[in-house]
Amino acid sequence: MDGDFRTEFTRTPGGLKHRPALVLNADYRPLSYYPLSLWSWQDAIKAKYLDRVDIVAEYEDSVHSPTTTLRIPSVVVLKDYVKPQKRVAFTRFNLFLRDEFCCQYCGAKGELTFDHVVPRAAGGVTSWQNVVAACSPCNLRKGSKPLHMTEFRLRKPPRQPDAEQLRNTGRKFPPNHLHDSWVDFLYWDAELEA
């Protein structure tokens, strides 16, 4: 038997790596929306055996050991409540999420950079209140000029988001795959449209 084939075979057991489990906090809300809090099916089963989670929903697929057959968890809830972070870290990802992954000058989506509204050369600081997402063409055209010396206008003023605002923004960007068993847990606390 070819060694590469065997290695590939043992690392991909029946494609089950594509069965992630949605992880909910003890209050039945996802730990995070963007990126969505997911565990591999192996981690979900391990957490169940360590009595750290309860299984709320399962896939149709099963895994087998010599003595046991288990259905793969699709939704698990933590037994102990994890207190959400109040402070939002100033990271490139969180900045892009705050600005909904679009240029704050022209509204383009795609390859983004970040831009200092008040350029660093003019004393601008790297902070929530002075940095925005910008597409490369807008960033290059603006250069190191102050905003009032350009034709650019901000779509919304930059400000520091709180954790709840960032979570709500993350809900607007669902992952490519949503299993049917996840939907009720992802949007149960969202405001209903009239």
C-alpha positions as CSV (number, residue, x, y, z in Angstrom):
1,M,0.0,0.0,0.0
2,D,1.3,3.5,-0.9
3,G,2.4,5.4,2.2
4,D,0.9,8.7,1.0
5,F,-2.4,7.1,0.5
6,R,-2.4,5.6,4.0
7,T,-1.5,8.9,5.6
8,E,-4.2,10.7,3.6
9,F,-6.7,8.0,4.5
10,T,-6.1,8.1,8.2
11,R,-6.3,11.9,8.4
12,T,-9.6,12.2,6.6
13,P,-12.0,9.7,8.1
14,G,-14.9,9.7,5.7
15,G,-15.0,13.4,5.2
16,L,-16.3,13.9,8.8
17,K,-14.0,16.8,9.2
18,H,-16.7,18.8,7.5
19,R,-19.2,18.3,10.4
20,P,-18.4,21.2,12.8
21,A,-20.4,21.8,15.9
22,L,-21.8,25.2,16.8
23,V,-20.7,26.2,20.3
24,L,-23.2,28.0,22.5
25,N,-22.5,29.7,25.8
26,A,-24.5,28.5,28.8
27,D,-27.2,31.2,27.9
28,Y,-27.6,29.5,24.5
29,R,-26.0,32.3,22.5
30,P,-23.0,31.7,20.3
31,L,-19.7,32.5,21.8
32,S,-19.0,34.6,18.7
33,Y,-20.8,35.4,15.5
34,Y,-18.0,36.4,13.3
35,P,-16.1,34.3,13.1
36,L,-18.8,31.9,14.1
37,S,-17.9,29.8,17.2
38,L,-17.4,26.3,15.8
39,W,-15.5,23.3,17.0
40,S,-14.5,20.2,15.1
41,W,-16.6,17.2,15.7
42,Q,-13.7,15.6,17.5
43,D,-13.4,18.5,20.0
44,A,-17.2,18.4,20.5
45,I,-17.2,14.7,21.4
46,K,-14.2,15.1,23.6
47,A,-15.9,18.0,25.5
48,K,-19.0,15.9,26.0
49,Y,-16.9,13.0,27.5
50,L,-15.2,15.5,29.8
51,D,-18.7,16.7,30.9
52,R,-18.1,20.3,29.7
53,V,-21.0,20.5,27.2
54,D,-24.4,19.2,26.6
55,I,-25.4,18.1,23.1
56,V,-28.4,20.0,21.8
57,A,-28.6,18.8,18.2
58,E,-26.9,16.1,16.2
59,Y,-26.0,15.3,12.5
60,E,-27.4,12.1,10.9
61,D,-23.8,10.8,10.6
62,S,-22.2,8.6,13.3
63,V,-18.7,7.7,14.4
64,H,-17.8,4.3,15.7
65,S,-15.4,2.9,18.2
66,P,-15.0,-0.9,18.9
67,T,-17.6,-0.5,21.7
68,T,-19.6,2.6,21.0
69,T,-21.6,4.4,18.2
70,L,-22.2,8.1,18.6
71,R,-24.0,10.5,16.4
72,I,-21.9,13.6,15.6
73,P,-23.0,16.7,17.6
74,S,-24.1,19.7,15.5
75,V,-24.9,22.0,18.4
76,V,-23.3,21.9,21.8
77,V,-23.9,24.2,24.8
78,L,-21.3,24.9,27.5
79,K,-22.2,23.9,31.0
80,D,-20.3,26.8,32.5
81,Y,-21.0,30.4,31.4
82,V,-18.1,32.2,29.7
83,K,-18.4,35.9,30.4
84,P,-18.1,37.8,27.1
85,Q,-15.3,40.3,26.6
86,K,-16.5,43.9,27.3
87,R,-13.4,45.5,25.7
88,V,-13.0,45.2,22.0
89,A,-9.4,44.7,20.9
90,F,-8.1,47.1,18.2
91,T,-7.2,44.7,15.5
92,R,-7.3,44.8,11.7
93,F,-10.1,42.2,11.6
94,N,-12.2,44.1,14.2
95,L,-11.7,47.4,12.3
96,F,-12.8,45.8,9.1
97,L,-15.8,44.3,10.9
98,R,-16.8,47.6,12.4
99,D,-16.7,49.1,8.9
100,E,-18.6,46.2,7.5
101,F,-15.8,45.1,5.2
102,C,-16.2,48.1,2.9
103,C,-14.1,51.2,2.0
104,Q,-15.2,54.2,4.1
105,Y,-14.6,56.5,1.2
106,C,-16.2,54.9,-1.8
107,G,-18.0,51.9,-0.4
108,A,-16.1,49.3,-2.4
109,K,-15.7,45.8,-1.0
110,G,-12.8,43.5,-1.6
111,E,-9.1,44.0,-0.8
112,L,-9.0,46.5,2.0
113,T,-6.2,48.4,3.7
114,F,-6.6,50.8,6.6
115,D,-6.1,54.5,6.4
116,H,-5.4,57.2,9.0
117,V,-8.0,59.9,8.6
118,V,-5.5,62.4,10.1
119,P,-2.2,61.2,8.6
120,R,0.5,60.0,11.0
121,A,2.8,62.6,9.4
122,A,0.4,65.3,10.6
123,G,0.3,63.8,14.2
124,G,-2.6,61.4,13.6
125,V,-2.6,58.4,16.0
126,T,-3.5,54.8,15.3
127,S,-6.8,54.5,17.2
128,W,-10.4,53.6,16.6
129,Q,-11.3,57.3,16.2
130,N,-8.6,57.9,13.5
131,V,-8.3,54.7,11.4
132,V,-10.8,53.4,8.8
133,A,-11.0,50.7,6.3
134,A,-10.1,51.9,2.8
135,C,-9.6,50.2,-0.6
136,S,-6.2,50.5,-2.1
137,P,-7.1,53.0,-4.9
138,C,-8.7,55.4,-2.3
139,N,-5.9,55.0,0.1
140,L,-3.3,55.7,-2.6
141,R,-5.2,58.8,-3.9
142,K,-5.7,60.2,-0.4
143,G,-2.0,59.6,0.4
144,S,-0.8,61.5,3.4
145,K,-3.1,64.5,2.9
146,P,-5.6,65.5,5.6
147,L,-9.2,64.6,4.8
148,H,-10.3,68.3,4.3
149,M,-7.7,68.7,1.6
150,T,-9.2,65.9,-0.5
151,E,-12.4,65.2,-2.3
152,F,-13.1,62.3,0.1
153,R,-15.9,62.2,2.6
154,L,-16.3,59.5,5.3
155,R,-19.4,57.3,5.0
156,K,-19.6,57.3,8.8
157,P,-17.4,58.8,11.5
158,P,-14.9,56.4,13.0
159,R,-15.5,55.4,16.6
160,Q,-14.7,52.7,19.0
161,P,-17.4,50.0,18.9
162,D,-18.5,48.1,22.0
163,A,-18.6,44.3,22.0
164,E,-22.3,44.1,21.5
165,Q,-22.2,46.4,18.4
166,L,-19.4,44.2,16.9
167,R,-21.4,41.0,17.6
168,N,-24.5,42.5,15.9
169,T,-22.4,43.6,12.9
170,G,-21.0,40.1,12.7
171,R,-24.5,38.6,12.4
172,K,-24.7,40.3,9.0
173,F,-22.0,38.1,7.7
174,P,-23.2,34.5,8.0
175,P,-20.7,31.7,7.2
176,N,-20.8,30.0,3.8
177,H,-22.5,27.0,5.4
178,L,-25.3,27.1,8.0
179,H,-26.6,23.8,9.1
180,D,-30.3,23.7,9.6
181,S,-29.9,22.8,13.3
182,W,-27.9,26.1,13.9
183,V,-30.3,28.7,12.6
184,D,-32.6,28.8,15.6
185,F,-29.6,29.4,17.9
186,L,-28.0,32.0,15.8
187,Y,-30.9,34.4,15.4
188,W,-33.3,33.7,18.3
189,D,-32.4,37.0,20.1
190,A,-32.5,39.1,16.9
191,E,-35.2,41.7,16.6
192,L,-38.1,40.5,14.4
193,E,-39.2,42.6,11.4
194,A,-42.8,43.9,11.6
